[in-house]
Amino acid sequence: MASQAPRTAEILRDRGYFVEKVEQVVSGTFIKRDCFGAFDYIAVKADVHGVLGVQVCSNDRYADHLTKLREIEAVWAWLRAGNGIIVHSWRKRKEKNEKTGNWGTSQWHVVEIPITIAALDPEPDWTVVRARIQKEQEERKAASLAKRQATLQRKQAALRPISVR
């Protein structure tokens, strides 16, 4: 979805917003980290109260992003502080030519979905969410450590001298 993110920024700038990309790429990996785990862009406009957090996704991933936003405690604080959130859900669509009846080339279209507290309700039990997140992090850490150990063992096995008789 990276190719549509700049289009989102362009749309917001055309509306008079100052837009800043806040998504980071973790050095040496393909991992992307969103601001607060939720936003790809932050936008402000002089005549609009609060700051706008923007998530960019493809149309088929919108439900996943809504679920993700619901379980981020910072998102709830963000909305309660009077800030806004929108999701730009991009999809490719072909238009039919009225005169010829033929299908044209695919065009990118965006659906803009404002996110409110009402859209996220009910609020999750944060103790349960925090416990689940901690357990997932520990499992990822253990899996990563096991993978590292297996790699080291393979490398050590490759370095062992072969006895020739």
PEURHU-V336249 format. One record per backbone hydrogen bond with DSSP energy under -1.0 kcal/mol. NH is the residue of the N-H (numbers start at 1). CO is the residue of the C=O. If there is no record, write none. Layout:
nh/co
NH/CO
NH/CO
//
This chain:
nh/co
4/1
8/4
9/5
10/6
11/7
12/8
13/9
14/10
15/11
16/13
17/12
18/44
20/42
22/40
23/40
24/33
26/31
29/26
33/24
35/39
37/34
38/35
39/35
40/54
41/54
42/20
43/52
44/18
48/45
52/43
53/84
54/41
55/86
57/88
59/90
61/58
62/59
65/61
66/62
67/63
68/64
69/65
70/66
71/67
72/69
75/72
76/72
77/73
78/74
79/75
80/76
81/77
82/79
83/78
84/51
86/53
87/113
88/55
89/111
90/57
91/109
93/107
97/102
101/97
104/95
107/93
109/91
111/89
113/87
115/85
120/116
121/117
129/125
130/126
131/127
132/128
133/129
134/130
135/131
136/132
137/133
138/134
139/135
140/136
141/137
142/138
143/139
144/140
145/141
146/142
147/143
148/144
149/145
150/146
151/147
152/148
153/149
154/150
155/151
156/152
157/153
158/154
159/155
//
